[in-house]
């Protein structure tokens, strides 16, 4: 009991500071949804970190928030997913989603070698671009052992192209002749080609407002986006297996383990699979089963909102742990990768929609 009390006392200062920044960022995110709370949080954290070099007693709590609160946020995110509804209404867009995600991941893998950049940053930018922006980065970072600066760098890249997409896509959709009497085409386009949920909703809502479509475009875009979100599960599983195998190989090479001890370094799926992803899947299943038994989807709104706030808190902590000067100096390659992934996803989404006669 004393150990637990001591642990809580040790973590509390950093957690409270991250929470305070998170509350401010959450409010700003509500005022400017196209930017969103997580971006405000990470920016505020970075600004504070410029002059707050020695964080002293707050350090353990800030590190705890950036890792474990972030994982908790991902678990709670599962309560926003009704797998049945997504499967039923997202089937139409599934081929586009598979192609765009595959495109981004392949481009990320190739550009890592072309640009000679960190494999972890390349993975985070590619996954964030192709799946669901900050949420995908939040889920992937612990799996591949990314540090706070790498997460901050990746989030910043995703943010830039989110804003560009939210502003540009309605104009682009109109220029391409997408239907202005129905929201289906632009809903699928924004749902498959825009990175983060906040920017998907911003672009789709703009289209609805432009053409007086009520919420038709937004409903379609959000459903497609939720279908994309499910890709977090297989991708993080694969990445966890790859990371675990790499660690096992490195352990063998570093310590020259002999035949007597080699069993301890054998790959284990149980050790490789991140527990928080398993809880994420369970949360999604609970939501799905509960809704089938008549529970209202709105019953999970509080948990969904808590998930969003925990992500904002974690981004605050990541900002506090980041070196903004170093981030700016090293941002060129991640930005180039983000641009390539973003353009690749947009082009492939349009090509697939044309081939499926959705345009």
Beta strands, then each sheet from edge to edge (+ up, - down):
end
